[in-house]
Amino acid sequence: DSSYPCEYEVNYADGGSSSGILVRDWVHLIFRNGSWVSPWIAFGCGYPSKGEVPIHQPINDGVLGLGKGAQGILKQLRDIGVIRNVVGHCLSTQGGGYLFFGDIPLPGIAWKQILHDAFSEHYFLGSADILLNGEVTDIRDLGIMFDSGSTYTYLHSEAYGALLDLVIKNLNGTLKDAADDNTLPVCWGGPFGSLDEAASHFLPLAFNFTDAKNVHFQMDPKSYLIISGKGNVYLGILNGTEVGLEDMNLIGDISMHDKLVIYDNENGMVGWATVETCNLMF
């Protein structure tokens, strides 16, 4: 009965939340060969965020139902034989990108097994060490979770403090704190004309997964920096302990930019590869 919509509210790992209504509708899906299907599926439609929301508070709206849940869009499409339970995305630092359903054989993908434990409802990939400019650091044994619904990347307080010290110590040139810009906890003054200009002062990071051979999640500076409206540059890695993540470490949306990321729920794996552009699909 449309007079009584089915409302929902869901909370995310980074402290963000989404509310909206659950609906059923015919959804038109186009395959790579040009054919199409229109299955009748249920999904959530999030209400747009209202008013001005500070940048440090995650903004969540859009389509709900792309996770691993039994009632999610992927599971529904798999159950009717449309796709295998795989979803992927490519998000551009310039805005835009694309989303795809189903598995597509692609070369150059780094794969990591999803571990099933206390975080089994999430994409928990196990333990990783942080590398700075390809070199080993003392930041080790971090439990890593993927969550593209989280706006930022988060480390637990001890690891966050150690990483912040490393980033500051290894700056290329002298940058001053932007004391008058407290939108995010760490901000350096510009003005910077572009993210590329700001990124030239910083070194690349990587998560090196310790239970898999040669599996790294690379993060160039543009994967952890944000340009403010004032032309300053923020550190897009935050203290996860302060938002209730305790000892968990979370790779969020900002660090997935300019990467093809694949969630293979059939084989229990997450894969990724750096790409030149997210404007063109494979």
N, C-alpha and C positions, 0 to 999 in steps of 0.2 A: 504494500500500500504506500504510494508516494506521499501520502499525508503524514506518514510516520517514518521518516528516514532513519536508517541505521547509522548512528554516529559512532566514531571511534576516537580514541586518543592513545598515542604510543610515545614512549620515552626512549631516547637514543642513548648510546654509551657515553657520548660527550656532554650530556646534560641538556641537549636540545630535545624538542618534542614536536609532534605533529598532531593535528586534529582535523577532522573532516567527516565525510560520509562514505559508506560503502555502497557501491552501485554494481549493476550487471548491465552489460551492453554487448552489441556485436562489435568486435574489434577487427579491422581490416589489416592483415599482415601480408607483406609482399616477400616472396622468396627471391633468392639471388637469380634464379632463372627466369624471373618475370611472372611466374604464376602466383596466385594469391588464395588465401582462405579467410573466412570471416567467422571465427569461433565466438560462441556466447560465453563470456567469462566475467568473473567478479573481480573487482579491484577497488582500491581506496583512492578517493580524490581529496587531497589536502587543501584546506583553506589557505589562501595567500596570507602572508604575515601582514599584520596591521601596524600602521604608524612607523615611527623611526626606531630601528633596532640597532643598538651598538654593535660594532663589527666583532667584538669579542663574544657576543652571544650568537650561537648558531641559528641560522635561519633555515627552517625546513618547511617546504611545501611542494606539491606536485603529485606524482602517482605513487601510491603505496602498494606493496605486494611483490617486490622483486627479490626478496630474501629467500631463505631456505625453508620457510614455513610450509606446512602441509597444505594450506589453503592459498598459497601464493600463486601469482600468475604463471610462473615457470612450471610449477607442479600441475596446474590445470592444463596447460598446453601439452605437457608431456603425457598426461593421462589420456588425452584424446588423440595422441599420436602425431601431433603437429611438429614437435621438436624434441630433442633430448634436453635434459635439465641443465642447460648451460646458458649463461648470460654474460655479456661483455660490454665495455664502454671505452670510449676515447674522449677525454675532456681536454679542451685546449686552454692554454694560458690566455689566449686572446678572446675567450668566450666561445660557446658553441661546442660542437662535437657530434657524436652519434652513439646510439645504443643498439645492440643486436641480440637476438635470441637464437639459441641453437649453436652446435659446435661446428667450427670451420677449421680444417687443417691449415695451420700457419707455421712458417719457419721462424726460427729465432726467438721462440718464446721460452722464458725461464719459468720452470714449473716448481711449485712447492706443495707438498702434501698438507692437507688440512688435518689438524690433530683434534681428536675428540676427547674432551675432558670436561672440566667445570665450565668451559667456555664453548661448549659444543653447539650452542645456538648461534654462535658467531663464526666468522672466518678466522680461527685461531691457527697461526702457522708455526708456533713454537718459538725457540730461543734464537736470538741474533745478537751479534756484536756490532758496534758502530765503527765505521771506518771514516777517516777524514782525509780527503784527497788521496784515497787509496791506501792510507797507512792505518795500521791497527791502533786503537786507542784503549784507554782503560775502562771504557763504558761497555760492559759485557753482560751476557746472559739476560737479555731483555725479552720477556714474553711479548710476542708481537701479534696484534690483531688487525685485520683489514676492515675498514668501514667507510665506504664512499659516501655514506649519509652524514658523516661527521665533517664539519667544515675545516677543521684544523688537524694537525698531527700532534699527538700528546706523548710525553714521557713522564714516568713517575718522578717524584721530586728530586731524588738523588741523581738520577741520570740527567734530568733536565738541567740541574745546576752545573753538573760537570760539562755537559755539551755547551751551555751558554759560555762558560769560561773558555772552552776551546775555540768557539766561534770568534769571540772577542780577541783572544790572543793571536789568532791567525788572520785577522783582517788585513786586506791589501790596502794600505794607506790609513790615514787617520779619519775616523768618523766620530762625530760628536752625538751624544744623546739628545734626542728631541724632547726636552723637558716639558714643553708646552703641548705635547701630543701624547696623551695617555690612553688612546683607544685600545691598544694592546700593551701588555706589560713591557715589552722591549721594543724600542723605536730609535732609529738613527736619523739624524737630520739631513735633509737634502739641500736644495731641491734636486731630485732626480727626474730626468725627462722620460725615462722608461724603466721597465723592470730589467732589461738587459744592462742598462747603465749601472743600476744598483747592484746587480748580480756580479759585476766585474770586481767588486771588493770582497767577495766571499769565495770559499772553497767548497767543492762538492762533498756530499756525505753519501754514505751507503749503509744499509743493513746487511750484514753478512750472516746468513743462516747457518748455525753451527752443526745441525744434524743432516745437512745436505751438501754435497760437494759442488763448489763453485756456483752457488746460488746467491746472488746479490740483488738487493733492491736499490737501484741507484737513485740519488736525489741531487740533481744539480741545484745551484742556488735558487733558480726560479721555482723549484719545487718546495721551497720552504720560506720564501720571502713574499711580501705583499707591499705594493705601493699605495700610499694613502692619498687622499684628495689634496693634501698639502704638499705632496711631492716627497714626503719622508718614506722610509722603508721600515716595515715591521718584520719581526721574526714570527713566522707562522707556525712555529713549534711552541706549544704551551705546556704548562705544568699540569699533568693529568691528575695528580693527587688532589689538587685544589678543586677539581670538578667531580670528585668521587670515584675516579678510576682506580684508586688505591695503587697497587703495584703493576697494573696492566699498562701496556704501551700500545698506542693506536695510530696506525697510518691512515690518515684521513684524506679528504678530497684534494686539498692543496698539493699533496705530494704525489697524486696520481695524474696531474696535468701532463699533457704531451706523452702519455703512455697508453698503450693498448692493454687493458686489464680484463682478464677472463676468469669467471667463476664457474668451474666445472663441477657441478654437484653430482654428476653421474660417477665420476672417478675420484671425488673428494680432493680436488686440487685447485689451486689458484695459480694463474700464470700472468706474466707481464712482459712487455717489451717497449723500449723507448722508440717513438716514431717521430718523423719530421713534421707531420701535420695530422690534425684530426679533422680536416675539412673533406678528405676523400676517403671513402670506404674502400676496403680491400676488394 
